[in-house]
Amino acid sequence: MHEDLIGRIMEAIDRSKKWAEKGWKVTFGRREVEVSSLHQAQSLPQNVVCREEAVNYWTNVDQTGKEAAGYGKKAIAALKRNDLKAAEDAIYFSKYLEKAFVDYTRTWKPVHEAVKRELFK
């Protein structure tokens, strides 16, 4: 029924879950230590001053990505019920959660726009 939208949402869910794994360039501390993923942050030696800050940042990215993915799953369930409005609402929440990282992630806005186009046909 809405197979292309469901496919796009599934791709966005996969990408969203991997934000902290794939990462992007971020620097921490006065020395601007580059830490580009959760794994890299967790691998920093305990005595690195910015380690806790980096781990907290990337843990937040990981949790946010997983929460956004959860709303994506709700959108798929709504589409399977043919409830476009509920799907649009769920994707909107994913897009809202992504705002803090949107310069790096760019995952949910295009999906939200596609769902809105379908909704207002």
Backbone hydrogen bonds, N-H to C=O, Kabsch-Sander energy under -0.5 kcal/mol:
donor,donor_aa,acceptor,acceptor_aa,energy
6,I,2,H,-2.6
7,G,3,E,-2.5
8,R,4,D,-2.4
9,I,5,L,-2.7
10,M,6,I,-2.5
11,E,7,G,-2.1
12,A,8,R,-2.3
13,I,9,I,-2.6
14,D,10,M,-2.2
15,R,11,E,-2.5
16,S,12,A,-3.0
17,K,13,I,-2.3
18,K,14,D,-0.7
18,K,15,R,-1.0
19,W,16,S,-1.3
22,K,18,K,-3.2
23,G,19,W,-2.8
28,F,33,V,-1.9
32,E,29,G,-1.4
33,V,28,F,-2.6
35,V,26,V,-2.9
38,L,20,A,-2.4
41,A,37,S,-2.1
42,Q,38,L,-2.7
43,S,39,H,-1.4
44,L,40,Q,-0.5
44,L,41,A,-1.1
48,V,45,P,-1.9
51,R,48,V,-1.8
54,A,50,C,-2.6
55,V,51,R,-3.0
56,N,52,E,-2.6
57,Y,53,E,-2.5
58,W,54,A,-2.6
59,T,55,V,-2.4
60,N,56,N,-2.2
61,V,57,Y,-2.2
62,D,58,W,-2.4
63,Q,59,T,-2.8
64,T,60,N,-2.7
65,G,61,V,-2.6
66,K,62,D,-2.1
67,E,63,Q,-2.3
68,A,64,T,-2.7
69,A,65,G,-2.1
70,G,66,K,-1.8
71,Y,67,E,-1.7
72,G,68,A,-1.8
73,K,69,A,-2.1
74,K,70,G,-1.7
75,A,71,Y,-2.0
76,I,72,G,-2.0
77,A,73,K,-2.2
78,A,74,K,-2.2
79,L,75,A,-2.5
80,K,76,I,-2.3
81,R,77,A,-1.0
82,N,79,L,-1.5
83,D,78,A,-3.1
84,L,82,N,-0.9
87,A,83,D,-1.9
88,E,84,L,-2.7
89,D,85,K,-2.4
90,A,86,A,-2.3
91,I,87,A,-2.4
92,Y,88,E,-2.3
93,F,89,D,-1.9
94,S,90,A,-1.8
95,K,91,I,-2.7
96,Y,92,Y,-2.7
97,L,93,F,-2.6
98,E,94,S,-1.8
99,K,95,K,-0.8
99,K,96,Y,-0.9
100,A,97,L,-0.7
101,F,98,E,-2.5
102,V,98,E,-0.8
102,V,99,K,-0.7
104,Y,101,F,-2.5
105,T,101,F,-2.0
106,R,102,V,-0.8
111,V,107,T,-0.5
112,H,108,W,-2.8
113,E,109,K,-2.5
114,A,110,P,-1.9
115,V,111,V,-2.4
116,K,112,H,-2.6
117,R,113,E,-2.3
118,E,114,A,-1.9
119,L,115,V,-2.5
120,F,116,K,-2.3
121,K,118,E,-1.1
